[in-house]
Amino acid sequence: MINRTTAPRVNGELGFKFPELKTTSTSNGIKIISSFKPSAPLINFRLTIRKGSIYDLPELNGTSLLTTRMIDEGAGKYDSLELNQEISYLGTHLSINCDNENIYFSLTSLSEYFEQSLYLLSEIIKNPHFTQDDFDREKDTLLNSLKLVQAYPDFIAEDSFKKLMFGNNNYGIDIFGDLTTLSNITLQDIKDLYKNYYSPTDAIITVVGNIESKLLLDSIEKHFVGWINNSLNSFQPNLELTPTLPGTYFLNFPGSVQSEIRVGLLTPQIDLNNYPAILLNIIFGGDISSRLNQVLREKEGITYGAYSYFEIMQNISALLISTSVDLINSFKAINLIKQVIDDIRKNITEEELSYAKSKLINKLPLRFESILNLNSSINHLEIMGLGLDYYDNYTAKINSVSLNDVQNLASELFVKENFIFFLTGDKEKFFEINLNEEIFEVDSSGGIINSL
């Protein structure tokens, strides 16, 4: 019988070599990074434009997302139905989306149909139709989707919490915008955003699969040579941080039977080169065996899971914690999180650090087991400015982190008086117990209503 009370030992060091990458650029300035993988007859192509939803005008939040929903609704000589049929006939998978900082086009195709698939994608990017009928349909769909998700406490919690964390900063605005800003958007706003931000000067291309670098460059040149920068726009997003003061905040959600809990701390700029921070998060809340899970899930049994992560973007970073519990355990959960924060800033063990290191090192090859995973990693390295040699000495860099490195960072960051604690629930049932401290009630936009 297998003994499952202890983790299996790892013998030896896991060997891993990051795939060879080729870098080149097109005549209109698009950087191309590629990895030749002849073992499978597939190609994954990603084009990223570094102009995400933080570039939406404040009164038109949601424009970037709506544009991604519209841009493949007919292009070049194809209407919406014909374009969809052409892509489906080739067996090609195409996805288009955006986040706060970037717009993403991802295409996966069989090698033999890659040229035609790339042509269709280039038409979508260069010659979208943007018709009024398509706009009306997609706008109504997005509005209805937003109305639907606004019925879910977790969505409301995330939206309100982001506004608390980032204040009036554009990072505090959900990519959906809100019902008012979405309703304000016109077809001309979509066309203006496309003209101003869909530019080769802000684009990178990463490709993994069965195509060599020279042939890839020739194909991209052929189909994207006519894509030029027409923008005269000089709009700069508001990235000045205006965070809410630390403390405990509550959002009333009538009829709710559970509490969504979010905790956050703005941090000094942290990226994936900060190995002590990555290891610290695994120990604290970034793993099923983390302290947060051990206390809230395993010991107290008040949640299915509690987790933490560093929100890492180009201009800001924050440590965020998330869980949900039933109403009766809301304040107990907050107190337990504070207890874990206090404990970890005082004492981390060598055993915990060793586990976190092995977790990072041993799961590394899994990140690159498919061409999609590999391309996603390459794309992330480039857009975050980490360098394409990031993984060359990855294991050695992780192993070089000392217990003092991690403990000193924990002591610096994990001061509970600096955190924002946020929870939702039904106020009529909620305050039979309390934290013996001032609690600020907020509305869904993160604005303070009163003190409870």
Secondary structure, 3 states (H helix, E strand, C coil): CCCCCCCCCCCCCCCCCCCCCEEEECCCCCEEEEEECCCCCEEEEEEEECCCHHHCCHHHCCHHHHHHHHCCCCECCECHHHHHHHHHHCCCEEEEEECCCCEEEEEEEEHHHHHHHHHHHHHHHHCECCCHHHHHHHHHHHHHHHHHHCCCHHHHHHHHHHHHHHCCCHHHCCCCCCHHHHHHCCHHHHHHHHHHHCCHHHEEEEEEECCCHHHHHHHHHHHHCCCCCCCCCCCCCCCCCCCCCCEEEEEECCCCCEEEEEEEEECCCCCCCCHHHHHHHHHHCCCCCCHHHHHHHHHCCCCCCCEEEEEECCCCEEEEEEEEEEHHHHHHHHHHHHHHHHHHHHCCCHHHHHHHHHHHHHCHHHHHCCHHHHHHHHHHHHHCCCCCCCCCCHHHHHHCCCHHHHHHHHHHHCCHHHCEEEEEECHHHHCCCCCCCCEEEECCCCCEEEEC
